[in-house]
Amino acid sequence: MQEIQKKQVLLVGNPNVGKSTVFNALCNKKQKTGNYAGVTVASHSGYYNYENEEVEVVDLPGSYSVYPSSEDEAIFSKFLIDEQKNYAGVIYILEALSLKRGLLLFQQIQDLGIPMILVVNQIDQAERRGITIDIQKFSEALGITIIQTNAKQQIGIEDIKKAVLHNNFIKAEKQSFETPNEHKDFIQKIASHKGIDNEYKAWMSLSLGSDLGRIDSIIEQMNAPDSKSLVPKRLQVQETVRRYQNVDKILSNVISKKPQFKELLTEKLDKVLVHKFWGYVVFLAILLIIFQCVFFLAEYPMSWIDDFFSWLSAFTGQHLPEGPVNSLISNGIVPGLGGIIVFAPQIGILLYFLYLLEDSGYMARVVFLMDRLLRPFGLNGKSIVPLVSGTACAIPAVISTRNIENVKERLLTILVTPFMTCSARLPVYSIIIGLIISDGSFLGIKYKALVLMGMYLLGFVVALFSAAILNKFIKSKGKTYLVMDLPTYKKPLFGYDLKMVLGKVWDFITGAGKIIFIVSIIIWFLSYFGPKQKPDQLVATNVQLDHSYLAKMGKGIEPVIAPLGYDWKMGVGILTSFVAREVFVGTMSTLYSLDDDAPEGKVIDKMRNDVKPNGEKVFNFATGVSVLLFYAFAMQCVSTLAVVYRETKSWKWTGFQVVMMTGLAYFVSMLVYQILK
């Protein structure tokens, strides 16, 4: 049997050129693509087998230059050069509509002596705009074979695999960048001293001004003098200008354009979608439709899931032997898991719409649109990427700030991103809105959808307000401008995006399920046992919930949470949800299933009908609003805290974020409850 050969290749290119789509097509791997810079902030790898050869494809973060100005570009540069001995070559993805922009990085990699295969993607998009590329002349000018692809339609993917199999990676015969005469002697001395056999590598070591691929931590950058990078930056600019002059000469001979008499759909849509007034109106309308669908479309599957877990709880209660195991499973674990899984349809619908917006190219317009809105608050348009990503989860959102070059804007974005309503808050919002908001509608839009949209907008407004305040106290490190290419609108891959969503929902269920499983066992244990009631007992078992250790602990914190309108059960829910926000719902489901005094029915019905000893409803309007606001502002996610520290390398800023958000949550919730009660 012939031995399988192994090979590693790198997938490289600018952001938003279809690189991740090529990666998915090659490896059949479910990695989400996006239409704005900063989606991929770390290298990803996948494998494919072709003609008895196993190829590892490493998808590096998108970059515009080998000189890193942000964290994800630092990852790119370091891997590209330090790991050169380990990979066979680079598959460079060039988008047909942005050849000039992409050729800067292409030529830099060529000059480093790295063998490459050049792939020109989305040629069909160029042809629609009347742009013709003479591939033969283009190939001769660059000294490299060109493969044409349309990755979304799987066109050209087989050609890439064949080129990799036959090692059609080509090294440039000569460098396209000539070292300026005034630096030539010094560059040769550097090359000789460091034992570098490539003149451009020696130039790079001078132009970087620091270790290759190294970006100082946020704290180091904040304290660094402004003059630190002036000389290297000047050399980089000098190189960029010369390279673009060379690129212009090449493209003038290979590109021809037909006059466009008919305005393209992209231009027509952009007149509205990026308009300084109508753009925001359309964006808000799209959000409103999404939140209407979150409630309307999810209603039936949520009901089915709720009924299933109610049946499962009753079934296990009837058929398992009486005793602690019966109580643990039927009243603890099953209701706890059901209480969180029931919200999977809503999370899936929300993520699906967000993926469609990314896939279509609209999200790039949101970045552009939001830049003018965010500037006065100390942020820039790129900050909207983490803020929008934060509606799914704050952890990858904080990591995606690596794409923001300006250190102050990056720090501000990290500090305020957790205010955005993430998918973990959605179960809390959904159950509380269901408790306190009627089923009525306004102009066909459900009140619940309007309130949910209001909670998302509230998170965004508070994030901006917080950024504006912090902007006054954090010193500035220069001014930045947003420069970006807006991609053409594309038909979303509905089936592919659905697969992505199902994967994400499953990740949510399994991730939250593990936590809920453990928390349910702990809550059951503390609620099943209580202080001894007879002298000969060590502890009392199968006690009423109000006489359990859990109730004793909950009532111990009740004086602290009473001003917010919460009883001890809600206090326990808030404490457990510091692990993860969605645990609140699972905790409440378990508690109400364990409470023999609670009325029969679904968990939401039990919560709606629960009353305090004085006859007042536990979940009245004032309490419900208080809970919504607490979860809107509180920093209740240990994983997010860990990521914030990892990105800032500062306990000061991490601790400040916890105190700021939790303190704000407590104060606002208390104030609102005292006013509304």
Buried (B, 14 or more C-beta within 10 A) or exposed (E): EEEEEEBBBBBBBBBBBBBBBBBBBBBEBEBBBBBBBBBBBBBBBBBBEBEEBEBBBBBBBBBBBBBBBBBBBBBBBBBBBEEBEEBBBBBBBBBBBBBEBBBBBBBBBBBBBBBBBBBBBBBEBBEBBBBEBEBEEBBEBBBBBBBBBBBBEEBBBEBBBEBBBEEBBBEBEEBBBBBEEEBEEEBBEBBEEEEBEBBBBBBBBBBBBEEBBEBBBBBEBBEEEEEEBEEBBEBBEBBBEBBBEBBEEBBEEBBEEEEEEEEBEBEEBBEEBBEEEEBEEBBEEBBBBBBBBBBBBBEEBBEEBBEEBBEBBEEBBEEBEEEBEBBBBBBBBBBBBBBBBBBBBBBBBBBBBBBBBBBBBBBBBBBBBBBEBBBEBBBBBBBBBBBBBBBBBBBBBBBBBBBBBBBBBBBBBBBBBBBBBBBBBBBBBBBBBBBBBEEEEEEEBBBBBBBBBBBBEBBBEBBBEBBBEBBEEBEEBEEBEBEBBBBBBBEBBEEBBBEBBBEBBEEBBEBBBEBBBBBBBBBBBBBBBBEEEEEEEEEBBEBBBBBBBBBBBBBEBBEEBBBBBBBBBBBBBBBBBBBBBBBBBBBBBBBBBBBEEBEEEBBBBBBBBBEEEEEEBBBBEBBBBBBBBBBBBBBBBEBBBEBBBEBBEBEEBBEEBBEBBBEBBBEBBBBBBEEBE
